[in-house]
Amino acid sequence: MYKVVVPGDFISEEAERAGEGTYVEDGKVYAMSYGIVEEREEIKVVALSGKYMPAKGDVVIGRIAEISFPFWIVDIASPYEARLHVSEFAEGRDKIEFGSMSRYLDVDDFIVAKVMDVNVLMRIELALKEEFKMSGVGRLVEIPHTKVPRVIGRSGSMIKTLKEKCNCFIFIAKNGRIWIKGSEADMNLASEVILKIVNEAHTSGLTDRVTNFLDSFRRDKEKGEEK
């Protein structure tokens, strides 16, 4: 079960294991911020403020963080880890053993998954989407999950503009991870514009400014190629 702490809460007497989000006083470990205690090799407090909180039905981009039969433990850019069961593969649980799990998904692989369940203990169960593995030439961009609606735009207007004018495949997940595929130059442009949207998300007229920026960029590029 996850332990939620507030600044000043006592966590442990193992001062040598104190990590991020904690401080040591009189040989004891205390919480430095409001968050969730994570105890592995180090004792950390993962801040809750602004973090993505998964909900059933969300489609996320996850990173395989650990293999713990019969699950892959998945980082979904949340204070809580998610689990993907081996039965998600056609071979089923009985035919995939611990030693062979990495042949299907290995640590640091990125996947597209759907949140199937989140229980009261924040145990998160995932299911793979059809095109689940992020492979080939591409780029992952991470933004605050709260800015995802702004990158998508009203009725999908912003993301449509980005795809068309950056000439890229762009997939935006609910947890703030964005997968971009295209030429190196086009991915650079798409990444730059996405960060521009994030930084100016609070302003009005953003879609028009982004469109004008991209049109101007393309015109300048075409003029340069003509010389």
C-alpha positions as CSV (number, residue, x, y, z in Angstrom):
1,M,0.0,0.0,0.0
2,Y,1.2,3.5,-0.8
3,K,2.1,5.8,2.0
4,V,1.2,9.5,1.5
5,V,3.3,12.0,3.5
6,V,3.4,15.7,4.1
7,P,6.5,17.9,4.8
8,G,8.1,16.9,8.1
9,D,6.6,13.4,8.4
10,F,8.9,10.8,9.8
11,I,9.7,8.1,7.2
12,S,12.6,5.9,8.4
13,E,15.6,5.6,10.7
14,E,17.8,4.4,7.8
15,A,19.5,7.7,7.2
16,E,22.0,6.1,4.7
17,R,19.1,5.4,2.3
18,A,17.7,9.0,2.2
19,G,17.1,10.1,-1.4
20,E,15.2,12.7,-3.4
21,G,12.4,14.5,-1.6
22,T,13.7,13.7,1.9
23,Y,16.0,15.2,4.5
24,V,17.9,13.8,7.4
25,E,17.7,15.2,11.0
26,D,19.2,13.5,14.1
27,G,19.8,10.4,12.0
28,K,16.2,10.0,10.9
29,V,14.6,10.5,7.5
30,Y,11.8,13.0,7.0
31,A,9.6,14.0,4.1
32,M,10.6,17.3,2.4
33,S,7.5,17.5,0.2
34,Y,3.9,16.3,-0.1
35,G,3.9,13.0,-2.0
36,I,4.2,9.3,-1.9
37,V,7.0,7.3,-0.3
38,E,8.9,5.0,-2.6
39,E,11.3,2.5,-1.0
40,R,13.8,0.6,-3.0
41,E,17.6,1.0,-2.7
42,E,16.9,4.6,-1.7
43,I,13.9,6.2,0.1
44,K,12.3,8.8,-2.0
45,V,9.2,11.0,-1.8
46,V,7.6,11.4,-5.2
47,A,5.8,14.7,-5.3
48,L,2.0,14.5,-6.1
49,S,1.6,18.1,-7.2
50,G,1.0,18.3,-10.9
51,K,1.6,14.5,-11.4
52,Y,-0.5,12.5,-13.8
53,M,-3.1,10.5,-12.0
54,P,-4.3,7.6,-14.1
55,A,-8.0,6.8,-14.7
56,K,-9.7,3.8,-16.3
57,G,-9.8,4.2,-20.1
58,D,-6.8,6.4,-20.4
59,V,-4.4,5.6,-23.3
60,V,-0.8,6.1,-22.1
61,I,2.8,5.7,-23.3
62,G,4.6,3.7,-20.8
63,R,8.3,2.6,-20.3
64,I,9.1,-0.9,-19.1
65,A,10.8,-0.2,-15.8
66,E,11.2,-3.8,-14.4
67,I,10.4,-7.4,-15.1
68,S,8.7,-9.2,-12.2
69,F,7.0,-12.4,-13.4
70,P,4.2,-12.6,-14.3
71,F,4.2,-8.8,-14.8
72,W,6.1,-6.1,-16.6
73,I,6.2,-3.1,-14.3
74,V,5.6,0.0,-16.3
75,D,6.5,3.7,-15.6
76,I,3.6,5.8,-16.9
77,A,4.9,9.2,-15.7
78,S,2.8,9.0,-12.5
79,P,3.7,8.5,-8.8
80,Y,2.2,5.1,-9.2
81,E,3.6,2.2,-11.3
82,A,1.4,0.2,-13.5
83,R,1.4,-3.6,-14.3
84,L,1.1,-5.4,-17.6
85,H,0.4,-9.1,-17.3
86,V,2.0,-11.7,-19.6
87,S,-1.4,-12.9,-20.6
88,E,-1.6,-9.8,-22.8
89,F,0.4,-11.8,-25.3
90,A,-1.3,-14.5,-27.3
91,E,1.0,-17.2,-25.9
92,G,-0.6,-16.7,-22.5
93,R,0.8,-16.9,-19.0
94,D,1.6,-20.6,-19.1
95,K,3.9,-20.3,-22.1
96,I,5.9,-17.3,-21.1
97,E,8.4,-17.9,-18.4
98,F,10.4,-15.3,-16.5
99,G,13.5,-15.9,-18.4
100,S,11.8,-15.3,-21.8
101,M,9.8,-12.2,-20.9
102,S,12.5,-9.8,-22.2
103,R,12.1,-11.3,-25.7
104,Y,8.7,-9.7,-25.8
105,L,9.2,-6.5,-23.9
106,D,12.5,-5.5,-22.3
107,V,13.5,-2.8,-19.8
108,D,13.4,0.7,-21.3
109,D,11.1,-0.4,-24.2
110,F,8.2,2.1,-24.7
111,I,4.7,0.8,-25.3
112,V,1.2,2.2,-25.9
113,A,-1.3,0.8,-23.4
114,K,-4.8,1.4,-22.1
115,V,-5.5,1.7,-18.4
116,M,-8.0,-1.1,-17.7
117,D,-8.4,-0.7,-13.9
118,V,-7.3,1.5,-11.0
119,N,-8.3,0.1,-7.6
120,V,-8.5,1.9,-4.2
121,L,-4.9,1.0,-3.5
122,M,-3.8,2.6,-6.8
123,R,-2.9,-0.7,-8.3
124,I,-3.0,0.0,-12.0
125,E,-3.6,-2.7,-14.6
126,L,-2.7,-2.1,-18.3
127,A,-3.7,-3.7,-21.6
128,L,-1.7,-3.4,-24.8
129,K,-3.1,-1.4,-27.7
130,E,-2.9,-3.1,-31.1
131,E,0.2,-1.1,-32.3
132,F,1.7,-1.3,-28.9
133,K,5.5,-1.1,-29.3
134,M,7.2,2.2,-30.0
135,S,9.9,1.1,-32.5
136,G,11.9,2.5,-35.4
137,V,13.1,6.0,-35.8
138,G,11.2,8.4,-33.6
139,R,11.4,10.8,-30.7
140,L,9.6,10.9,-27.4
141,V,8.7,14.4,-26.0
142,E,7.3,14.7,-22.5
143,I,5.1,17.6,-21.4
144,P,3.0,18.3,-18.3
145,H,-0.1,16.1,-18.7
146,T,-2.3,19.2,-18.0
147,K,-1.1,20.8,-21.3
148,V,-2.2,17.8,-23.4
149,P,-5.6,19.4,-24.3
150,R,-3.9,22.5,-25.5
151,V,-1.6,20.6,-27.8
152,I,-4.6,18.8,-29.2
153,G,-6.6,22.0,-29.5
154,R,-10.4,22.6,-29.8
155,S,-11.9,19.8,-31.9
156,G,-8.4,18.6,-32.7
157,S,-7.4,21.8,-34.5
158,M,-3.9,22.2,-33.1
159,I,-2.8,18.6,-33.5
160,K,-4.1,18.6,-37.1
161,T,-2.1,21.7,-37.9
162,L,1.0,20.2,-36.4
163,K,0.7,16.9,-38.3
164,E,0.1,18.6,-41.6
165,K,2.6,21.4,-41.4
166,C,5.4,19.5,-39.7
167,N,4.9,16.5,-42.0
168,C,5.1,14.1,-39.0
169,F,3.2,11.3,-37.4
170,I,2.3,12.6,-33.9
171,F,0.7,10.5,-31.2
172,I,-0.3,12.2,-27.9
173,A,-1.0,10.1,-24.8
174,K,-3.0,11.1,-21.8
175,N,0.0,11.0,-19.5
176,G,1.8,13.8,-21.4
177,R,4.1,11.7,-23.5
178,I,4.2,12.4,-27.2
179,W,5.7,10.1,-29.9
180,I,6.9,11.8,-33.1
181,K,8.0,10.1,-36.3
182,G,9.4,11.8,-39.4
183,S,12.6,13.1,-40.8
184,E,15.1,14.6,-38.4
185,A,14.4,18.1,-39.5
186,D,10.6,17.7,-39.3
187,M,10.9,16.1,-35.8
188,N,13.0,19.0,-34.7
189,L,10.4,21.4,-35.9
190,A,7.5,19.5,-34.3
191,S,9.4,19.3,-31.0
192,E,10.1,23.0,-31.0
193,V,6.5,23.9,-31.8
194,I,5.1,21.6,-29.1
195,L,7.3,23.2,-26.5
196,K,6.2,26.6,-27.8
197,I,2.5,25.5,-27.3
198,V,3.3,24.3,-23.7
199,N,5.0,27.6,-22.8
200,E,2.3,29.7,-24.2
201,A,-0.7,27.5,-23.3
202,H,-2.2,30.2,-21.1
203,T,-2.4,32.8,-24.0
204,S,-5.2,33.4,-26.5
205,G,-4.9,33.2,-30.2
206,L,-2.3,30.4,-29.9
207,T,-3.5,28.3,-32.8
208,D,-3.2,31.2,-35.2
209,R,0.2,32.1,-34.0
210,V,1.4,28.5,-34.3
211,T,0.0,28.3,-37.9
212,N,1.7,31.6,-38.8
213,F,5.0,30.4,-37.3
214,L,4.9,27.2,-39.3
215,D,3.9,28.9,-42.5
216,S,6.7,31.4,-42.1
217,F,9.2,28.6,-41.4
218,R,8.2,26.7,-44.5
219,R,8.4,29.9,-46.7
220,D,11.8,30.7,-45.4
221,K,13.0,27.2,-46.0
222,E,11.7,27.2,-49.6
223,K,13.4,30.5,-50.3
224,G,16.6,29.1,-48.9
225,E,16.4,26.0,-51.1
226,E,15.8,28.2,-54.2
227,K,19.1,30.1,-53.8
